[in-house]
Amino acid sequence: MKRKLSLLLMTALLATTLAACTSSSGGDASTTPAETSNAASEEKTQEADEAPADTGTTQEAEVAETEADELEGEITFWHSFTQGPRMENIQAAAEAFMTDHPKVKINIETYSWGDFYTKWTTGLASGNVPDMSTARAGEVVEMINADAILPLDDLIDSIGRARFYESPIQEMTYSDGNCYAVPIYSHAFVMWYRKDLLEKYNLEVPKTWDEFNEAATAITQGENGEVYGCSVPMGTNDLYATCFLDTYVGSNRESLITQDRKPNLTSPTALEGIQYWVDMYKNNSPADSINFNTLDQATLYYQGKNAFDFNSGFHISGVEANTPELLDYIDCAPVPTINGDGNPDYIVNNMPMVVWKNSAHPEICKAFIEYFYEPDNYIPFLHSVPVGMMPALKEITNDPAFLNNDTIKKYQNAMETISDALSHGTYIAMEYGPCVEAGILANQRVIENMFQDIVLNGTPVEEAAQAAEEQLLELFSAAE
């Protein structure tokens, strides 16, 4: 346990140092208190002894029993839904829950994903963690490894295990057989492109990486720097360079972690992928993308300045907010592969909620999560980023209320492409199952620093990859 905490504190120190050296899109946390309570308390009132007829009416007894069953207490909920509509839907659900159960208070605190990681890893040793929170799949395995969160099989069974898609549940089920998180939505990284630019340069939708390079280069050269074929983000304050490398390696149905949980940066496919993105950066990126994070990269596509990008259905709402005149010209397709055949292993993010082990009121946390899945709460939440957030519950996918959305109707091809990707993808480096090593690889920025070393210092690809692999191996060993 001390080794695990030591690794987490080292991770947090690194994240804090990086945050101090780079500008963060998260900013300070905004805190909104919301009182909630739950109609489905896990605590059961013991049956009272039969009362004499003159001690009160049946109605009074029923009121007393209801009050005894009602949840009571205060919890803190950290989430990373910083965008307005998603944040507003979470807040609305909490307030509605509170109205039904006034003895419960939920304090909601909102952090960017990067700030959240720093917050919980630094707070774990002191106990400064929430009662419940959102998380990313890679973080869940780190939380399990630190013995920080509770198994949630009882909650999943209460909601209805068969209602969930199987893959997210499996991804959050650890080697001890317990499932530690409940998925709330999923998305997959697919290839986004501009239909008008492909038509302008008489290009087909790329199916291989060679075709992708040719199309991106043609657009970069043809647009004279006004539009880039595909910028390559290499910033060290998030994991996007890791995502790009994992996309290339996964397209050949390989992983950045071997089956025996060792880092895999020096295989022929991995080395080929590193060189591919270095060349793509030099030929098709603005120089500033050496420091791009996820938001910087996405914004370039939102503004119509990137012809291609790899991301989720969130790109639709991003374009709508920035350049709505381009909405008719964006679409997505499967990621390219080396030979243009077979289904790649996509990056799939199954975003869950977790309940922390130190919570004084896990019953409130579980009750609120179950309440959140009610269609009147869940569907508006999904509609806050239509096509970006795919349902975790099977029946919602075909629910007329869910499908009755203009964006979902307009982007049917994107829905189908992403849905297909979800069926054969995993979180970064989890092709062989959930493991703490995947979280370390995604969160330690080793790959991002490797790319910067190659580009800024001229370090040969093989040498930089070998050094990064050795660094990851040391971090993996510290987590054992």
Summary of the structure (lengths in Angstrom):
residues: 480
radius of gyration: 23.8
end to end distance: 9.6
largest distance: 91.6
contacts: 1659
relative contact order: 0.16
helix: 52%
strand: 14%
